[in-house]
Amino acid sequence: MKISMVAPFGLKTKGTTSARVLPIAEALAKRGHQVWVIVPPWDDPAGSPDLALTGNRREPVNGVEMVFVPVQGRPQPLKLPLRLVKAALEGKPNIIHVFKPKAFSGLAAFGLSLKRHPFVLDTDDWEGPGGYNDVLPYSFPQKKLFAWQERDLPRRAAAVTVASRTLQTQAWGFGVDPARTLYLPNGVSPEKYAGWRGERIEQAARQKRLELGFTDETLVLVAYTRFVEFKMEKLLEIFRLILEKLPPEKAGQTRLLVVGGGLRGEDSRFTELARRQGLTDKIVQTGPLPLAELPAALGCGDIALYPFEDNLINRARCSAKFLDLLMAGLPVVSEMVGELPNYLQNGKGGWLVQPGDSAAFAEAAIKLSVLSHQERKEFGGLSAARLETEYTWDKLVEPLEDLYFQVNS
């Protein structure tokens, strides 16, 4: 089967294309399908081909053809979606799968519907009212457009794939036939995580600990975030409670390692909040890291803290960062919100507490802190082993393949 996938943006800044679109495409290619992914790198202009010189740029990646579409030209909101539609239709695909009912990819889906060309639509976030429309600095026209796209496009699609049960309910509420809605949570790829555990990474992590000023006695609590999953104050509150509950000597050797960084200056605001609370000398921030450096950075941690506020955005999302923490073999403390309980079974690789209970969150971290390094390693590995069995993309795309055949019949 020929499958054309339309990504919402580039590969670097945001996660959907690299953490969802591409792994799905790679898993389908391994099953013998011809798959190409249309990428509009409007958020990464340096990665955009020069329209005047080259047109679309094609690159093979793990059996998938990546097609990078130029983003130059005005008006961009009109020209870029038209280029996406044209690129998606090249090669006469049996299936076109559009990711995110929003912005440029959403306009491309609308263009396909005007051409009366069937398409499958994927949604992995709550975009409109109650979701990202309420927290991101969009203009009024943008908010109106995104809310309309999220509500209207699923009804135009031949089928809808959703990353969470919350989004499945949302699609049904928009009037999409449940028989045309497929729950497709995020999964893990053996290729991506092949080098995330083992002696080589442990050595790299030990070296990274030294570079960051940690000793063998340091208890490193790692938070991997873009500061969108929780309020900064929440993480600092949890950290302060942990320090208060630990024995004084152990608390003096405990550090919070924040891996990653925000897109709108959240890092500096977090630093200022920590300074006001007198925690500056106990917190280390790496800022955003390239994927190649991530395993060693996460491997520095003894325990992962992943606060997850109970709201529509988090209930709807299927966090790739959470999967990264689990696949790194870290014991994780988080909250019973959205999709997280599907990936982490309480007491088997980590602990989930009731949403908003910072005291219980801190107690769960204390419980893990008394374990030896080897015990934490074995405990954290339980989740990774389960994901590698039950949540591989190779397994998750099987019902998607069936859906494609139904749409194409």
N, C-alpha and C positions, 0 to 999 in steps of 0.2 A: 504494500500500500504506500502511496505517496502522501506524505504528511507535511503540511506547511504550518509553522507556528509563528505567531506574531507576538514578539516580546514588547513589554511596555516601555523599556528604557535600556540603558547600557549595562555593562557587566560590573562596573567598579563601585559606584557610589551606593546603590540600593541593592536589595537582596533578591527580589523576585526572579530576575532573569538568571542569575548564577545559581541560586539555591533551589529553584523550582522548575523554570522552563527548561534549562539545559539538562539537568539530570533526567527529567521525563523524556526529553528527546534522545538522550544517550541510551536509556533503557529500551526505548522503542526501536532504536537502530540495532541494538543487539539482538532484537527479535526478528530482524530481517527487513524492517521497513526502511524506506528512503525518507529521511527527515531533513528538513532545512528550517533554520530559525532566523526570522527576520528581526534585526536589531536596529532600533532607532536611537543612537547614542546622544540624544539631545542633552542629557545630564553629564556627558563626557565629550565635549566638542573635540578634544584632541584625538579621540578615537574614531571620529567621523571621517569617512573618505571625502576627497575633494570632488564635488559634483562635476566641475568643469573638466577635470583631468581623467577621472576613473569611473565615475558613476558608483554603482554598488561594489563593495569589496567583499570577496568571498574567501573564507578560511575554513579548512577542515578541522574539526575538534572531536576526537573520539568517535569517529564514524558519522558525525553530524556536520552538515554544511552550514556554517554561520554566514549570514548575508547582512553586512553592515550597510545601512541606507544613509546617504548624505542628509545632513540636517540643515544645510545652507539654503538660502532663498526665502523670500517673503511673498505673501504672508505664510509663515511657518505653520500655523494651525490648519491651513488648507492644503498646502503643498506636501507636507510630511505625511499626513494620513493617505493622500493619493498615492504617494510613493510606496507606502506600506501595502496598500491594496494591490498595486501593480506587481510588487515583488512577491506577494503571497500567491498570486494567481499564476505566476510564471512556473512552468513545469507541469501545469494542469494537475494540481494535487487532488487526491480523493477526499482529503479532509483538510480544512483550515481550522486551526485552534487558536483563538485570540485570548491573550492573557491580560487581565484587568479591564473591567468595564469603565475606563476612565481615561481622560485626556486623549493623547494621540492614538493609542491602541483602541480606545473606545470609539473614536471617530472613524478609525479604519473598520471596526465592526459595523458601524452604522453605514459606511459606504458599501460594505459587502451586502448588507440587507437591502439597500437601494438597488443593487444589481441583482437582487433575488438569488444570491449565492449562499447556500447554507454554510453555517459555521458553528463551531463549538466555542463556548465562552467559559473562561476560567475566572473565578473570583477568589482572592485570598486575603482581603481586608474589608473592613466596614468603612466605606469611603464617605458616605453622605452624612446627614444629620445624626448626631450621636457618635459619629466616628471621626475620621481625620478632618472633615470639614470644620469640626468644632475646635481643633487644636492647632492646625497649620495656618499660616498667614496667607490664605488664598484671598483673592479679590471677590467681591460679591458676584460678578458674572461667572467666575470660575466655580464658586460654590454651587450656584444654580445649575451650571452645566454638569458638574460631577454628580450631583444628586439626581438629575434627570437621567444621565447615562447609567448610573447604578440601578435605577428603577426600571428603565425602559429596555435596555439592551438584552437582559436575560430573557425577556418575553419574545424577542426577535430571533434568539438563537435556536438552532436545532436541538441543542442539548447544553447543559450547564454543568461544569465541574466546580466543586467547592472544597476549600481547604479545611473547613471546620463544620461541626454540627450547627453552630450558630449561623453560619452563612447558608447552610442548607435550609434552615428554618426561614431565613430572610428570603431566599429564592422562592420558597413555597408561598410566602406572604406576598410576593410580587405577582403571584399567579402562575409560576412555572410548574408544569406537570411534574409531580414527584418521580414519575417513571423516566423523565428526561433529566433528572438531577443525580449526579454521581458524587458521592463523598470521596474525595481524593486527598487525604492528609499528606503532609510532607514526609519524605522518607530519607534514608541514608544510602549512599553509594559506596560500595566496597573500594572503588578506585580512589575516591576522595580521602577516605579515612585509613587507607592501607598503612600509612606511615605515622599515624597519630599515637600509637602505643608501642611499647617495646624498648629495648635497651638503648637504641640510638636516640630516641626522643627523650628518654630519661637522662641521658648524658647531656643533651642539649638543654634540658630544663635545669639541670644542676648548674650548668655554666650560666644560664640566664639568671638564676637566683643570685649567683655571685655578682653578676653585673648590676643587679638591682639593689644590692646591699643586704641581701638576706643570708642568714647563716643556717646551719643544719637545725638549730634550735628554734628558728623563727616559725611560728604558725602563720601560714599565709592563707588568708581568706580572699578568694578571687571573685570579682564581679565583672561579668562580660556583658557590655551594654552599649547602646547608643543613647541612653537616657530617655527612651520613649516608653519603656515597660513600667516605669514607676517614677514617683517623685523623688528628687535627690534627697530631700529631707528624710524620706523613708529609709533609704540605705544607710544614712548616717545614724539614724535612730537605732536601727538594728545593730550596727557596728558598736555603738556606744553601749547598748545593753549587753552585748557579748563581752565586751571588756569589763563591765561591771560584774558579770557573773563568773568570769574566769578567776582563778587564784591570782593574786597580785603579780607574782613572778612570771606566770604564764601570760598575763595580760601585757606585761612590759615587753614580751617577745612576740606579740601578735601584730600583724600588719594587714592592711586592706590593699589589695592590688586591683586596680580598676583597668581592665583591658578593653580597648575600644574608645570611642569618643563620639560626641554628638555632631550634628550637622549645622547647628546654629549657635555655637558658642557655649554650649552647655558645660564643656570641660572647665572653662575659667570660672563659671558661676559655681560649679561644684567645689573647685579649689577655694573660692571665697567663703562658701558655707562651712567647709571643713576648718578654715582658719578661724572663723568666728567661734567655732565650738572647741577650739584647741586641739584639733586632731591632725593638723598638717603633718607633723613628724611621723605619724603612723599610717599615712596613706601614700601610695605610689601610683601614678597614672602613666600608662604607656602611650595613650592616644591611639588613633586608628593604626592598625597593623596590616601589612599584606598577608594574604592567606598562608604563605610559606613560613611566616614567623609565628603564626597563631598556635600551633601545637606546643611549641616550647614555652610560649608565654603562659598558656593555660596550664601546662604541666608544672609550672612553678607553684601552683596552688595546692594546698592540702584539702581545702573544702571550698566548694562553689556556693556563692549566695546569689539567688536569682529571684529577687522580689518581683511580684507580678500583680499589679493592681487590678482589682475586680471592676472592669468597665467593658463597654461594648467592643472597643478596639482589641483588648486582650482576649476577650471571649471569642472573638472572630478570628484572630490570627492563629497561625500554626508556626510557632517560633523556631526558625532554623538555628538561632543562637542557643536555644535550650538543647537542641539535638547535638550541637557542637560540644557543649559541656558534658553531656552524657557520653558521647563517643570518645571524649578525651579521657574517660575513665575516672572522672572526679566524682566523689560523693556530693550530691547536690541538695540544697535546701531551697524549697520554693513554696508556692501557694496553690491551693486547689481551685484553679481558674481555667476555664476553657479547655483546650486540648491537652494541657500538661499532664493530668492524671492518666491519659491514655499511654503516655510514654514512660512515665515514672511510677512504678508501683511502690506504695509506701513501705518502707523498711527493706526494699530490695534495690539498693543503689542510691538511696537518699530518703528524704522526708518531705512530705507536703503538709503544710499547716493550713488552717482556716484563713481565708483572705482577711488581711488587715490586722492579724494577731501578731504584732511584732515581738511580744514576749515569748510566745510559743516558737516563733521563728528562731529567736536567739537560743532558746533551750534546745532546739533540734541541732543547732550548730555546736553547742556545748557538748551534746551527746556524741557527736562525731569527733570532737577535739580530743577526747580521752582515748580514742583508738590509736594504735600504733600506725606508723606509715604503711606497713605491709597490710594491716587490717583495713585501712581506708582504701588502699589500692584494690584489694579483693572485693570489698563492699561496693566501691564505685564501678568496678568492672561488670557487676551484675546487670546494670541497665544497658551497657554497651552490647553485651552478649545477647540480650533480649531484642534489642533493635536490629542487630545483624541477622536475627532469625525471622522476626515478624514485620519489620518495617523497612525492608530494602525496596528501593525503587523498582528493581527487577520484579518483585512480587506485586507491588502496588499498581503497576501499569497493566496488569492482566485484565482487570475489569474495564480499564480505560480502552484497551484494545477492543474488547467486546462492544463497548459503546460506539467506537468508531465504525465498526462493521454494521451496527444497527443504523447509524446515521447515513452511512454510505449505501445501504441496501435500497 
